[in-house]
Amino acid sequence: MALTITAECINCDVCEPVCPNQAISMGPDFYQIDPARCTECVGHYDQPQCVELCPVQCIPVHPQHIEDRASLERKYRRLTAASSPCGA
């Protein structure tokens, strides 16, 4: 599953720096999450860090990007391999 940030976002700047996959960026009006990079912190943490820290609870599962844990783990491995110095 990828997460999404809803319009209730208050742009508090808490979520972006804690995302281990750099999936969160500022959108036109509020922060947004790139579903291709979001692993819900699988491979990094037990819980999604953005959800844990969000003061207004505006980060639900994206209904159009439902993934099981195995899919999230594969995405994590792909992302970390792409970011490694050797590309391995």
DAGIBEL-V635448 format. One record per helix or strand of 2 or more residues. SS is the DSSP state (a for helix, b for strand). FROM is the first residue (numbers start at 1). TO is the last residue. If there is no record, write none. Layout:
BEGIN
ss-><SS;SS>
from-><FROM;FROM>
to-><TO;TO>
END
This chain:
BEGIN
ss-><a;b;b;a;a>
from-><15;24;31;49;69>
to-><18;26;33;53;83>
END
